[in-house]
Amino acid sequence: MQPRDLSSHVAYEAGRGIEEVARELGLDPDDLVKLSSNENAFGASPDAVAAIREFAPRVHGYPKTSAADLRDRLGDRWSVSSGQIWLANGGDGALDYLARAMLDPGDPVLVPEPGFAYYGMSARYHHGTVRSYPIRKADDFEQSPERILDSYEDERIVYLTSPHNPSGSELSREDVETIADGTDEETLVVVDEAYGEFSETPSTIPLLEPRDDVAVLRTFSKAYGLAGLRLGYAVVPAEWASAYARVNTPFAASEIACRAGLAALSDDEHVERSVDGVRWAREYIYENLRAETWESAGNFVLAAVKDGTAVSEAAQKRGVIVRDTTSFGLPQCIRISCGTREETKRAVEVLNELV
Ligand SMILES: *Cc1c(COP(=O)(O)O)cnc(C)c1O
């Protein structure tokens, strides 16, 4: 037998890992600088790590109170009810819950191109079809509500990314409002704020108070440094928040993830340190990399090069792993995640030899 027709599905291409590259090149993993997956260069919140250790002996129990407590805490933080917080296995898991809740078979969704691959993957898993709107390099990746609406044809979900991966461009709350106003009542606008902490633009979550057609995605993977733990959530309108119980995979946000998430939320100092480090690294890259760059509100910078694959492969041989954005449809760019000062300086030095 065979699985269903998966020919329109595409596999997720993750940034390359340290161990993988070290093994392939015969290098020591400690000599490599990995700036390819937008992970937190400052590591996880130490309080989250302490919570992981503390609760390790408790993993024989299902996460009930911890998940409830985390939903309460996040609800307080965003001034929404805890029911509006859809906890999930990473932001990716929350994207799945939104697709499960919204899509009937054959329903179309609209995704940014270039953009985060998982929007389309998730929609296809849920028997949806995928169309895209362009975010053009020729326009410096500017995201204009008018142009996004030009591509809109009554799709069931429109995915927005702000800050946008891989360019770092943004949409304001007013822009999101314009898009939500310009789409059908039965179209959900999903605003992916995975990099929201690194931006000075306020979150779109307050739009959910009057509206029932906007949902916002947040994650613990980036500013909180918990990518390996898999914890994220959607904030959804009160009107249909109760659908969570009918679409979520039971206990997908694990006991350890929920405990670490609670601890990380109280560790403002770690988030501040991470955000400050990212601001420094972005400026350093703009000023010192001898290539055209685009101003980014995320923890990464996109840079123009002649051949993204060639430059990233050559950098890798010199121990610096950056993201070749060819799989995003940008073969003449690379994306450099913000590292520590030392890592960022080394990356820029190596890249300057190659561009
Ligand atoms: C990293 C990322 C996410 C979420 O990742 P998770 O690790 O699943 O939380 C979502 N959207 C974008 C654009 C991202 O870059």
The ligand as a Gaussian input file, in Angstrom:
#p B3LYP/6-31G(d) Opt

LIG

0 1
 C       10.807000      29.761000      14.182000
 C        9.547000      30.171000      13.534000
 C        8.287000      29.732000      13.983000
 C        8.013000      28.798000      15.101000
 O        8.916000      27.841000      15.362000
 P        8.655000      26.819000      16.545000
 O       10.014000      26.381000      16.920000
 O        7.792000      25.725000      16.000000
 O        7.958000      27.559000      17.640000
 C        7.169000      30.216000      13.355000
 N        7.259000      31.073000      12.347000
 C        8.425000      31.521000      11.895000
 C        8.438000      32.503000      10.783000
 C        9.612000      31.068000      12.452000
 O       10.769000      31.492000      11.945000

